[in-house]
């Protein structure tokens, strides 16, 4: 996994965490949400043949 691709994921998860905090979700719920998303992203990345930032963005677009 490349550094640039990882950065795309980190930025996405950071935004998710920020929105969850703005919605006043409890800390444990936010952490679980981010962790589950990270696992899902990693699972999809493991299935792709190319791990580029563009490929990661496509995965994130599908997740929403």
Rosetta silent file (secondary structure, phi, psi, omega in degrees, C-alpha in Angstrom):
SEQUENCE: XXXXXXXXXXXXXXXXXXXXXXXXXXXXXXXXXXXXXXXXXXXXXXXXXXXXXXXXXXXXXXXX
SCORE:     score description
SCORE:     0.000 S_00000001
   1 L     0.000  131.584 -175.599    0.000    0.000    0.000 S_00000001
   2 L   -84.532  156.934 -179.425    1.400    3.311   -1.048 S_00000001
   3 H   -61.577  -43.252 -178.680    1.879    6.382    1.091 S_00000001
   4 H   -65.418  -39.831  177.703   -0.284    8.538   -1.187 S_00000001
   5 H   -65.698  -42.194  177.263   -3.087    5.972   -1.155 S_00000001
   6 H   -60.286  -39.416 -179.615   -2.853    5.708    2.630 S_00000001
   7 H   -62.554  -39.620  177.160   -3.105    9.503    2.880 S_00000001
   8 H   -60.011  -43.722  179.646   -6.373    9.451    0.893 S_00000001
   9 H   -65.030  -46.156 -179.206   -7.758    6.888    3.352 S_00000001
  10 H   -59.823  -41.824  179.161   -6.570    8.853    6.403 S_00000001
  11 H   -64.586  -41.688  178.325   -8.197   12.047    5.105 S_00000001
  12 H   -61.715  -49.709 -178.335  -11.469   10.207    4.426 S_00000001
  13 H   -65.025  -33.347  176.183  -11.541    8.603    7.871 S_00000001
  14 H   -64.044  -43.283  177.927  -10.705   11.946    9.468 S_00000001
  15 H   -64.004  -41.640  177.789  -13.676   13.561    7.725 S_00000001
  16 H   -59.902  -46.310  178.837  -15.923   10.693    8.824 S_00000001
  17 H   -61.422  -40.369  178.329  -14.739   11.140   12.409 S_00000001
  18 H   -63.238  -44.929  179.659  -15.318   14.897   12.239 S_00000001
  19 H   -64.796  -42.200  178.888  -18.870   14.461   10.936 S_00000001
  20 H   -61.570  -37.696  178.195  -19.603   11.818   13.566 S_00000001
  21 H   -69.386  -41.163  177.577  -18.384   14.209   16.258 S_00000001
  22 H   -61.183  -32.544  177.958  -20.496   17.055   14.853 S_00000001
  23 L   -81.864    2.741  176.854  -23.487   14.705   15.035 S_00000001
  24 L    61.543   36.341  173.011  -22.552   14.174   18.686 S_00000001
  25 L   -70.706  143.374  177.652  -22.061   10.430   18.410 S_00000001
  26 L   -59.129  151.918 -177.090  -20.459    8.977   21.540 S_00000001
  27 H   -54.659  -44.869 -179.049  -16.699    8.520   21.372 S_00000001
  28 H   -62.757  -37.089  179.050  -16.913    4.709   21.441 S_00000001
  29 H   -67.883  -41.895  178.225  -19.404    4.758   18.561 S_00000001
  30 H   -62.315  -44.775 -179.125  -17.167    7.064   16.510 S_00000001
  31 H   -63.902  -40.413  179.206  -14.150    4.854   17.116 S_00000001
  32 H   -65.851  -42.739  179.047  -16.093    1.732   16.143 S_00000001
  33 H   -59.006  -50.361 -178.847  -17.424    3.421   12.985 S_00000001
  34 H   -63.424  -41.202  179.294  -13.965    4.530   11.863 S_00000001
  35 H   -63.718  -44.263  179.580  -12.486    1.123   12.691 S_00000001
  36 H   -65.449  -40.289  176.832  -15.169   -0.753   10.759 S_00000001
  37 H   -63.819  -42.879  179.725  -14.769    1.555    7.773 S_00000001
  38 H   -59.699  -43.823  178.321  -10.994    1.113    7.881 S_00000001
  39 H   -62.490  -41.615  179.410  -11.396   -2.670    7.874 S_00000001
  40 H   -65.007  -43.749  178.348  -13.819   -2.491    4.949 S_00000001
  41 H   -61.803  -46.546  179.636  -11.481   -0.208    2.989 S_00000001
  42 H   -60.435  -39.703  179.382   -8.513   -2.494    3.688 S_00000001
  43 H   -62.405  -44.299  178.781  -10.531   -5.515    2.550 S_00000001
  44 H   -67.386  -39.926  179.599  -11.407   -3.811   -0.752 S_00000001
  45 H   -63.378  -35.842 -179.759   -7.829   -2.591   -1.251 S_00000001
  46 H   -65.802  -24.803 -178.585   -6.524   -6.125   -0.796 S_00000001
  47 H   -85.636  -17.588 -176.695   -8.730   -7.272   -3.677 S_00000001
  48 L   -84.336  150.274  178.776   -7.529   -4.643   -6.165 S_00000001
  49 L   -85.480  -24.221  179.995   -4.573   -5.208   -8.459 S_00000001
  50 L  -120.523  125.544  179.785   -3.582   -1.523   -8.458 S_00000001
  51 L  -109.165   69.165  179.211   -3.326    0.425   -5.201 S_00000001
  52 L  -101.737  163.434  175.212   -3.234    3.968   -6.517 S_00000001
  53 H   -55.929  -37.262  179.061   -4.887    7.039   -4.997 S_00000001
  54 H   -64.684  -40.963  178.403   -7.428    6.908   -7.857 S_00000001
  55 H   -64.670  -40.054  178.342   -8.262    3.273   -7.063 S_00000001
  56 H   -65.337  -41.450  178.444   -8.690    4.150   -3.388 S_00000001
  57 H   -61.542  -36.548  176.729  -10.972    7.065   -4.293 S_00000001
  58 H   -63.772  -41.307  176.778  -13.147    4.678   -6.317 S_00000001
  59 H   -61.164  -47.011 -178.376  -13.443    2.421   -3.279 S_00000001
  60 H   -64.713  -37.300  177.042  -14.347    5.384   -1.084 S_00000001
  61 H   -60.769  -39.094  179.013  -16.902    6.614   -3.622 S_00000001
  62 H   -68.531  -34.009  179.460  -18.632    3.232   -3.449 S_00000001
  63 H   -74.994  -28.956  178.925  -18.689    3.367    0.352 S_00000001
  64 L    95.839    0.000    0.000  -20.093    6.882    0.345 S_00000001
